[in-house]
Amino acid sequence: MSDQTIPAGGSATSLDLEAIMVAGWAVPESFATEEFRRAEAFWRKRRAEDERLLRVRTKAARLVESWTGHTPRDVGSFGIQLNLETSDLDLGIGYPVAGREELMAALAPHAAFKGERYTRFTTTRLVFSFEVDGVEIDLSALTEEDFVVACRMLDEIDTGMSREERIAHTWVKHLLRATGRTQEYAAWKLATYSRYCPEFNWVPISEPA
């Protein structure tokens, strides 16, 4: 049965969102022609913001490098072209676990500490937040080994995920958020990472209603 939810824009979707969530992946070929056309238009609108967000990301990355001495990488949805208009930017660095107190002190004047979160079942990352030109930047300090794995994963997504798959994934993400399905939205944001990097402990973080 189709899930006739109402996305922003006011028209129903023919997609069965429950089935897609169970499958853990959005298959572009399963989209009706008109549905995919709407999904592509939405995705292309996001890409119109790429130039501005690239400038913000470059500025944020330079700040992080100046504060920490480590070059960050985009580890979020923007870097793999799955972002919504509400998405923040996510940067990651590899940092020695033994130096985390030093890192906390270095970032304290510049970024708010959001907490420590699991990356694998036995390793954690520190998460910080700051703002650049009105855009929220989340910075994750992973273990050096986990950062290498994350970079490998992102490279594989970059080469392995088709444009059509990115469009389909982003559209489902939009539909879930637009209809207030916050828990499913939080889980769906991790679907691509889980697919390409199952060794990490991908636990959804609750989204505000």
Disulfide bonds with the S-S distance in Angstrom:
none
